Amino acid sequence: MPGGTWRDNPDKCILFDNGAYNIKYGTTATEGDPKTMFNAIGKDRSTLSFFVGNEVLEKLNKGQTNLTLTFPLVRGLLHDSDIETMIWKKIFSSFGKKKKVDEKTSCFCLTTPPVLPDIVLERYGEMVFEDFGFDAFFKTSGQSMLCEFAKDYFKDDEIDDECQLILDSGFSFTYAVPIFGGMPIKHASTRIDIGGKLMTNLLTEIISYKEYNLTGETLLVNDIKEHLCYVSTEFDNDLEKCKNKDTEILKEYVLPDYNTTKKGYPRDFDPMRQSAEQIITMGNSRFTVPEVLFNPSNINIHQAGIPEMISQCINKCPEAMENLLYRNIIITGGNANFTGFAERCELEMIGDESIQHPTGFKPDSADLRIFLTPNPEFNTWHGLQMFTKRDDFEDYVVTKQEYEDEGVRAFRRYNL
Ligand SMILES: Nc1ncnc2c1ncn2[C@@H]1O[C@H](COP(=O)(O)OP(=O)(O)OP(=O)(O)O)[C@@H](O)[C@H]1O
């Protein structure tokens, strides 16, 4: 067990970027990328035994498809703290004997959504201090930590030090969060109720209707989505190409048979190929699914698409910040991995004949600069790690003693 306390031993700051899909975890001393833990449990419908975190992925990858998945975070918020506790325990036990987590001398650092109801904050306080018995707790929005990362990573591009707008498109939602002086401007934070989960569900429906019933095969469809979907920068053109069976767009996904192959894979469409495998042909669903991020009304969600949401968010901020925010937009989150995501945002913000909003969403007077983080899923965690190395980190930490004296108010001392 490592000696000292979190104040002097970087192994004792435990860092969780607590995504609704994956928890990215490590310590301040971790070198390289964090590890990930699937943030769900799976219950075997026949034996009722259950699997926790990555065990679920292992079972699913081996072809065990009769698992019911339960996610402890629902719509981004903690919904089932017992399940979350099980998954956190699984992570702590993975640290091994040598680096065994000693809660009494460790600080637990956690990312949460930018706006967190008191009742959820209270439950996190209970879990961290009462159930696990940590000595200290640092709670922050993921977006503030992403900023910490981006300010360093893009410093040569002269990203503004004070003022940025984070566009974070993850599993549950897509957020636009303006940041000033490292702190989110909460009243201006805006969100659309579309994230990776909804898009995977949508693709499941489309494939199940047109080809094979893949209901319940969430991870398989997720894999198809991650390999084959993209954000179109020429939507009408791409639709036309699909009608003409253009092989530039048509792709195939070979389904696993769980006998000779355990994993599916994508490949080019070849009309001449004779094939014994079960195949899904992906045409316009490759881009109509991610299109819902830009046109939510396509699936009857009456909210603004991403570029309009960004401008709505900036409009809620003081006018003096407007130019700075448009000049410092940082895109992150797992969905930012879709090819074309950042380009499409830029096209629609500026306005372009090839897309549906030719006039654009930014004022003519504002310059636009969009920064795409290099490894969108991990950058928030890296920002968190950088933050815990700052000289003033301790000022943002709530100790067990402070929590016992002040309760949940102790977390309101700072606004990250
Ligand atoms: N290469 C990819 N292409 C498309 N989508 C991807 C890719 N990689 C990851 N994703 C999607 O990103 C989503 C997860 O993103 P992220 O890790 O930012 O979310 P999270 O932090 O777990 O959740 P949240 O931010 O909602 O709390 C998943 O839906 C996943 O399918």
PDBQT file of the ligand as one rigid body, heavy atoms in Angstrom, charges set to zero:
ROOT
HETATM    1  N1  LIG A 501     -15.378   6.208 -33.089  1.00  0.00    +0.000 N 
HETATM    2  C1  LIG A 501     -16.593   6.568 -32.671  1.00  0.00    +0.000 A 
HETATM    3  N2  LIG A 501     -17.528   6.937 -33.551  1.00  0.00    +0.000 NA
HETATM    4  C2  LIG A 501     -18.756   7.284 -33.132  1.00  0.00    +0.000 A 
HETATM    5  N3  LIG A 501     -19.157   7.294 -31.829  1.00  0.00    +0.000 NA
HETATM    6  C3  LIG A 501     -18.259   6.946 -30.929  1.00  0.00    +0.000 A 
HETATM    7  C4  LIG A 501     -16.931   6.572 -31.277  1.00  0.00    +0.000 A 
HETATM    8  N4  LIG A 501     -16.261   6.285 -30.141  1.00  0.00    +0.000 NA
HETATM    9  C5  LIG A 501     -17.139   6.449 -29.117  1.00  0.00    +0.000 A 
HETATM   10  N5  LIG A 501     -18.324   6.836 -29.592  1.00  0.00    +0.000 N 
HETATM   11  C6  LIG A 501     -19.563   7.043 -28.837  1.00  0.00    +0.000 C 
HETATM   12  O1  LIG A 501     -19.359   7.997 -27.827  1.00  0.00    +0.000 OA
HETATM   13  C7  LIG A 501     -20.252   7.720 -26.743  1.00  0.00    +0.000 C 
HETATM   14  C8  LIG A 501     -19.473   7.811 -25.449  1.00  0.00    +0.000 C 
HETATM   15  O2  LIG A 501     -18.895   9.080 -25.387  1.00  0.00    +0.000 OA
HETATM   16  P1  LIG A 501     -18.209   9.601 -24.059  1.00  0.00    +0.000 P 
HETATM   17  O3  LIG A 501     -17.131   8.660 -23.667  1.00  0.00    +0.000 OA
HETATM   18  O4  LIG A 501     -17.856  11.032 -24.287  1.00  0.00    +0.000 OA
HETATM   19  O5  LIG A 501     -19.456   9.481 -23.092  1.00  0.00    +0.000 OA
HETATM   20  P2  LIG A 501     -19.473   9.310 -21.550  1.00  0.00    +0.000 P 
HETATM   21  O6  LIG A 501     -18.485  10.283 -20.971  1.00  0.00    +0.000 OA
HETATM   22  O7  LIG A 501     -19.330   7.888 -21.145  1.00  0.00    +0.000 OA
HETATM   23  O8  LIG A 501     -20.957   9.717 -21.266  1.00  0.00    +0.000 OA
HETATM   24  P3  LIG A 501     -21.574  11.126 -20.852  1.00  0.00    +0.000 P 
HETATM   25  O9  LIG A 501     -20.661  12.193 -21.402  1.00  0.00    +0.000 OA
HETATM   26  O10 LIG A 501     -22.931  11.126 -21.474  1.00  0.00    +0.000 OA
HETATM   27  O11 LIG A 501     -21.606  11.065 -19.366  1.00  0.00    +0.000 OA
HETATM   28  C9  LIG A 501     -20.806   6.324 -26.955  1.00  0.00    +0.000 C 
HETATM   29  O12 LIG A 501     -22.165   6.406 -27.322  1.00  0.00    +0.000 OA
HETATM   30  C10 LIG A 501     -19.957   5.773 -28.087  1.00  0.00    +0.000 C 
HETATM   31  O13 LIG A 501     -20.693   4.900 -28.927  1.00  0.00    +0.000 OA
ENDROOT
TORSDOF 0
